[in-house]
Amino acid sequence: MKPLRIKMTDTLIRGYDLISKMDTISLDTDFINNVDLTIFHSDDYVDCLKNITVEHKERYADQMRAYSFTDCDCPVFDYMYEYCQRYTAGTLLSGARLSNGEAEIAINWAGGLHHAKKFEASGFCYVNDCVLGILELLKTYQRVLYIDIDCHHGDGVEEAFLTTNRVLTVSFHKYGDYFPGTGSLEDIGAEAGKYYAVNFPLNDGINDESYEVAFKPVMNTIMQRFKPEAIML
């Protein structure tokens, strides 16, 4: 997720005057600084995020290979850790507002970095705010439904909750010779989480009408059977 995309999103929101239709949640510095990324990500990985810089990245050559910091899709940039803390704080505060009953819907326009793994960056994602947000919701709710309608499979979130039956992950995505290459029909979860991962792989050529025909009945059935207490989209 490039900061430019967030700026473009913010410009569109303000251009369409959506701000006036919503209550804005302010993030204070203390809340951001207290975000603990190690609730999901490994200590070593977070330490690397915190300390690596563009100027000195050669010193971290081994970690860069191990954690998939590549110029291709996960380059190192200055203030990387602070950036990750900030967008994750938005998701965590949104989850807290829902859990406290202060909101029925909360949106973090900068969130949704669903590819990041516990020990690894992936697909422009360094910290998986979706996973951390769901963990926040699980403090209050017994069953959380995660719905992913990005063009790419929501692999990081599915992997994080692969063995639990408290989180059901659903992903509608392009499949085949396409990043990240996961999310087949056979990917259904494991152990206690078996059948709590649902994947709907799609080929090229999907349009709005056919997507709706697929999405509505699948989601209606999941809502009826799983009965989620909270939903992350």
Disulfide bonds with the S-S distance in Angstrom:
none
